């Protein structure tokens, strides 16, 4: 199984018996601050070999309100944790505003 995206250590995670999506993400170092917890993408191959992906909201699992909703993983699953919308905005501001301006961007301290 592979975990990528907004986790501390993206990469292969050994698939052990009863491994769940949230457990695999924790094995990959856990979520970064920039992770979009309500849209974790799980990609799984169907019996015909065709991959299909669906979004999983892991907030109830990690918040403890619905730990039973954690998804059991299968061989060759891929989990991708996307960047949150606010992290996308921050990246945009950094790339297209802060890094382009010919002067340092700072607010005055009073």
C-alpha positions in Angstrom: 0.0 0.0 0.0 1.2 3.5 -0.7 0.4 6.8 1.1 1.1 10.1 -0.6 0.3 13.8 -0.4 0.1 15.8 2.8 1.7 13.3 5.2 5.0 13.6 7.0 6.7 10.6 5.3 5.0 9.7 2.0 5.8 6.3 0.6 5.1 2.6 0.9 3.5 1.3 4.0 3.6 -2.5 4.7 0.1 -3.9 4.5 -0.4 -5.9 7.7 -3.6 -7.7 8.8 -6.5 -5.4 9.5 -4.6 -2.3 8.6 -7.0 0.7 8.1 -6.7 3.9 6.2 -6.1 6.1 9.2 -3.6 3.6 10.6 -1.7 3.6 7.3 -1.6 7.4 7.3 -0.2 7.4 10.9 2.4 4.9 9.7 3.3 7.5 7.0 4.1 10.0 9.8 0.6 11.4 10.2 -1.2 14.4 8.6 0.5 17.6 7.9 -1.2 20.9 9.0 -2.0 21.5 5.3 -4.0 18.2 4.9 -7.6 18.2 3.7 -9.1 15.6 6.1 -12.5 15.5 4.5 -11.3 14.5 1.1 -8.7 11.8 1.5 -8.6 9.8 -1.8 -8.5 6.1 -1.7 -7.7 4.4 -5.0 -8.5 0.7 -5.3 -8.4 -1.8 -8.2 -11.7 -3.6 -9.0 -11.8 -7.3 -9.8 -11.3 -6.4 -13.5 -8.1 -4.5 -12.7 -9.6 -1.0 -13.3 -8.7 1.5 -10.6 -11.5 3.5 -9.0 -11.1 6.3 -6.5 -13.4 7.8 -3.9 -13.1 10.4 -1.2 -13.1 9.5 2.5 -13.8 11.9 5.3 -11.5 10.8 8.1 -12.5 13.5 10.5 -15.1 11.4 12.4 -12.5 8.6 12.7 -9.6 10.7 14.0 -12.0 12.8 16.1 -13.3 9.7 17.9 -16.9 10.2 17.0 -17.0 7.3 14.5 -13.9 5.2 14.8 -15.7 2.2 13.2 -15.9 4.1 9.9 -12.2 3.6 9.3 -11.7 1.9 6.0 -10.0 -1.5 6.0 -7.2 -1.6 3.3 -6.6 -4.2 0.6 -3.4 -5.1 -1.3 -2.3 -2.4 -3.8 -4.5 0.4 -2.3 -3.2 3.9 -2.7 -4.1 6.7 -0.3 -3.6 10.3 -1.3 -4.1 13.1 1.2 -4.7 16.4 -0.7 -3.8 19.9 0.3 -6.6 21.9 2.0 -8.1 24.9 0.3 -6.5 27.4 2.7 -3.1 25.7 2.0 -3.8 26.2 -1.7 -4.5 29.9 -1.1 -1.3 30.3 1.0 0.7 28.6 -1.7 -0.8 31.0 -4.3 0.0 34.0 -2.2 3.6 32.8 -1.7 4.2 32.0 -5.3 2.4 34.8 -7.1 2.6 37.7 -4.6 5.4 37.3 -2.0 8.0 35.7 -4.2 7.3 38.2 -7.1 7.5 41.5 -5.1 10.8 43.3 -5.3 10.6 44.1 -1.6 10.0 42.2 1.7 6.4 41.7 2.5 5.8 42.5 6.2 3.3 44.3 8.3 4.4 47.2 10.5 4.8 46.6 14.2 3.2 49.2 16.4 
